[in-house]
């Protein structure tokens, strides 16, 4: 059984109750988590020394914060010391003092703390580098690859919104440029990690049309700034990027809704985000109100009640606390009587479940639960507190929920009508390119026309490499995003009024290029191949490259050739097959003089 004790620390005497409890435990059976709301490394150093003298050899993992959490309460500028006393679990910590290479940091952490029966890894990372938020994705990806099945939890350090520096520490010392980690190992340890965004997507789906890494230039072919002006009004746009947190863009990755956190607005109207994005991904604006928080809190509470937790740790986003204000207590109180709970508000949250990959979140609340007692044998004598977690059923909140349903339903109906109109217009509803029917009509028309004009006609067929593997790994929703991204590249290159860019099959595209000779068509094909590669859409299942690529077949008919549409397509398709046979991510081309 795990015994948990949370202390609001103001002096050495506050640690005395924990000393009595610690007497029956080995030093590797105790974990101290310190959430320091005082952004002063000297204060942290003194506290570390006090803990060392009172609890020799005990594992410590601590962080500066943007607010603290203790038994359902959101606090500010406090120091919370959370003790976990384990009966059957061992604790091992490590401190990495440099984060210039987060993937290497992940490797060093896994090498240092991994044991055969490690069940959970708690990470606290420094949240700022040169005044900018750090994207913890490379750190998590490397750890997850080396410690598959281990639940990863924790978050990035904060500094109360000052944006100057953050720090993390273990019993080994303090760093402003590193990561602190604590591994929990033991066959009887039960671990669960859950997350709660609470923001719900609202309005029409939007498509990223130009992006490079974390910088998004256009959405629905508008600058991101113009999009905010158009959808949310000048009042919101004039306070960007801070106001963007109130209406985050929600993107779905691997079936998980995630908030895109904007970190800056550029002069060209593009936005910098904490996560990398690519053309073709779809998103919606997000919205949250008290009634939704209450409902989500009740759902989370019911889920966690079944876990019979003996310790609960909450790692939540500082932006979430700023936006929701006092209402943040609604979701914290929802779980506070299930077990002692502690945590902090952070600059980005680390999350994985043992059946999922690791994610770096923003504007999300994550909850780690621990227990050593077998299911069905845990009995809590009395609740820690009695939270007020029931939804506020005021008329205003009921109206807001109904309004949200009305808007969401209307957006769905508009999307259905748009798909139907796209079909009537002979456009592919997913990519916006010409559909197969329009391609067939245009190709037959161009072949007839060239019999009179004796002008060259070029055809390009291209196929996303190893696309079935992509769908198997990332899911069909991400596959749709990928196809939209490829179509964006094609659409920006094949753009003459006389040209036709079409979706020919599932992952296959076609380009009809009238009055385009062999050299001109090769140039276009090369730009498409390079453009898709430049999207840098990750593809772990491809033996060709680390990102999505395409293979292309190109055939040019010169003046004397006379083929039927079917013969023309078949000949070009054989070239596409040749490009694949030669290793993919390349062009196989020919001309008929």
Order of alpha helices (4+ residues) and beta strands (2+ residues): beta-alpha-beta-alpha-beta-beta-beta-beta-beta-alpha-beta-beta-beta-alpha-beta-beta-beta-beta-beta-beta-beta-beta-alpha-alpha-beta-beta-beta-beta-beta-alpha-beta-alpha-alpha-beta-beta-beta-beta-alpha-alpha-beta-alpha-alpha-beta-beta-alpha-beta-alpha-beta
